[in-house]
Amino acid sequence: MRLGTLEAGGTKMVLSIGNEQNELLEQLTLPTETPEVTIPAMLAWFLERKIDALGIGTFGPVDLNPASPTYGWITSTPKLAWQQAALLPILRDGLRVPAKIDTDVNAAALAEWKLGAARGLNSCMYVTIGTGVGAGLVVEGRLVHGLLHPELGHMLLRPESGDPSPKGFCPFHESCLEGLASGPAMEKRWGKKAFDLPPDHEAWDLEADYLAQMCMNALCAFSPEKIILGGGVMQQKHLFPRIREKTRVRLNGYIRHPRILNGLEDLITEPGLGTRSGALGALLLAREALEERA
């Protein structure tokens, strides 16, 4: 069985071929140009490899209602060329295979729940902090979609004292998580890319403050058994202990559970699958598409 996977991102498209043993066998990265350029190139690559099913984890917003006439379309994305792009229908119909789509962060959450850091649990939240901020949720053993899909990157936060840019940089909302804590927000605030800032720079305490606000909100709102933090910004490993401690202080003893009271080391964690969460999540979606067809 040959399963195709697509991690559709705002700057690059990562295509993979995998199998039912959850092994990734081959991969190609393409720049995200316009749909007219990028979708045919992806279609041609998958056609050559004669896949049996396709799973897609994509940037959004995206229509995830299978009953909708625009199911699998990217909708009101800030990436203007991709607004109202029929991503899933074009690939599914061109390949003539079963296909399934979800958000990129839901795909990663699915993989971490089934195969990674949250394996064996009933709930988890996967958060990517990079070019944007997004979160995927598994609650009581099910991915959360709801009215559209969660957009936790746009939860409003309380600006921290001393932040030189307390309104953040989101074009839609003042003082939202993405506008305050994404990689581009850090670069605009401090004049350097996040990976160029030394570990003792004041930027990292501010970043940990905002991510701790997010973790507290999530623990109070969804009570996930695991919060998994990934993405480019979280390659700075020194952030994890800062976020845990600031989350504990903010909770102030309100949620009295041993995994919180003992320091949150087992609750706020790195991805168990490293950088493969998205691709493996898309692989699991491809397997689900085959099972649903059967």
TILO-815998 format. One record per residue (C-alpha): residue in one letter; x, y, z. Coordinates in steps of 0.25 Angstrom, whole numbers, plus 2048, in hexadecimal, padded with zeros to 3 digits. Example, Ala and Ser with C-alpha at 12.3 -4.5 7.8 and 13.67 -1.06 7.14 Angstrom:
# residues 2
A8317EE81F/S8377FC81D/
//
This chain:
# residues 294
M800800800/R80580E7FC/L80081A804/G8028287FF/T80383380A/L803842808/E80784C812/A80285980C/G809865812/G80987480F/T81787480A/K819865806/M812858802/V81884C807/L81483F800/S817831805/I814823802/G81281980D/N80C80B810/E80380581A/Q80E803824/N80F812826/E81C81281E/L81F81E816/L827819809/E829825800/Q827834801/L8278417F9/T8268507FD/L82085A7F3/P81F8697F5/T81186E7F8/E80E8767EB/T8008797E5/P7F686E7E5/E7F786E7D6/V80686A7D7/T8078627E3/I7FB8597E3/P7FE8537D5/A80C8507D9/M8088497E5/L7FD8417DD/A80883D7D3/W8118387DE/F8078307E5/L80282A7D8/E8108257D4/R81081D7E2/K8028167E0/I7FD8197EE/D7F18127F4/A7EC81D7FD/L7F082B800/G7F083380E/I7F184280F/G7F584B81B/T7F3859816/F7F586781A/G7E786E81B/P7DD87281E/V7D7866816/D7C9860814/L7C985381B/N7BA85081A/P7B9844811/A7AB84880E/S7AF856809/P7B08597FA/T7BE85F7FD/Y7C3853806/G7D2853805/W7D3862800/I7DC86C806/T7D487880A/S7D7885810/T7E6883811/P7EF88F812/K7F7889807/L7EF8907FD/A7F28877F1/W7EC87B7F8/Q7DF8817FC/Q7D48787F7/A7DE86E7F2/A7D88607EF/L7E48587F5/L7DD84B7F9/P7D384A7ED/I7DE84C7E2/L7E88427E8/R7DD8387EC/D7D78387DE/G7E48397D6/L7EA82D7DE/R7DC8257DF/V7DF8207ED/P7D88227FA/A7DE82E801/K7DC83580E/I7E0843813/D7E184A821/T7E9856826/D7F8854827/V7F8855836/N7EC84B837/A7F484182F/A800843838/A7F7842844/L7F283583E/A80082F83C/E80483384A/W7F882D850/K7F9820848/L80881E848/G80F829850/A81083085D/A80182F860/R80082085C/G7F6819865/L7EF82686A/N7E182A867/S7E5839865/C7F0842860/M7F384F85A/Y7FE85184F/V80286084D/T80C864843/I813871845/G81A876838/T81687F82D/G80887E833/V80287883F/G7F886D83E/A7F3862847/G7EC854845/L7E484E84F/V7E0840853/V7D583F85D/E7D0832862/G7D682A857/R7D183384C/L7D783E843/V7CF84B846/H7C985383A/G7BD85A83F/L7B7865837/L7C486682E/H7D0862836/P7D7867842/E7DF87483F/L7E787584D/G7F287D847/H7E8889847/M7E4888856/L7E589585C/L7F0897867/R7F38A1871/P8008A986D/E80B8A8876/S8118B487D/G81E8B8876/D81A8B3868/P81E8BD85E/S8138B9855/P8078B685E/K7FD8B6852/G8058AB84A/F8058AA83B/C7F98A2837/P7F28A982C/F7E48A4832/H7E58A5841/E7ED8AE84B/S7F48A6856/C7F1898851/L7FA88C853/E80088C844/G80289B844/L80A89A851/A81188D850/S813888842/G82188883C/P81E894833/A81989C83F/M826899847/E82E89E83B/K8268AB839/R8268AE848/W8358AC84A/G83B8AE83C/K8418A083B/K83C892837/A83988A843/F844880841/D84E88C841/L84A89084F/P85388B85A/P84D882865/D84F88E86F/H848898867/E83B89E86D/A833899861/W83388B867/D82D88F874/L82289786D/E81F88B864/A81E88286F/D81488B876/Y80B88B86A/L80C87C868/A80987A877/Q7FD882875/M7F987986A/C7FC86D872/M7F487187E/N7E8875875/A7E886786E/L7E986087C/C7DD868881/A7D5867874/F7D885986F/S7E085187A/P7E984A870/E7F183F876/K7FD84386D/I801851867/I80B84E85C/L81385A857/G81985A84A/G81D86383E/G82A86B83B/V829874848/M829868851/Q83686384B/Q83B86C856/K83B861861/H83E86B86C/L83087086B/F829863870/P82D86587F/R82A87387F/I81C871879/R819866883/E81D86E88F/K81687A88A/T809872887/R80A86C896/V80B87A89C/R7FF87F893/L7F7873897/N7FA8778A6/G7F68698AB/Y7E886A8A6/I7E885D89E/R7ED8538A8/H7F28488A0/P7FF8418A3/R804843895/I803852897/L8078538A5/N81484B8A2/G819854898/L81285188B/E81E84A885/D81583E880/L80984787B/I810852873/T81984B86A/E82184A85D/P81B842851/G81D833853/L81F832843/G82883E841/T826845834/R81E83982E/S81183C836/G80B84382A/A80F83981F/L80B82D828/G7FD83382B/A7FB83581C/L7FE82681B/L7F4822825/L7EA82B81E/A7ED823811/R7EA816819/E7DD81B81E/A7D981F810/L7DB81180B/E7D480B817/E7C8814815/R7C8811806/A7C880280A/
//
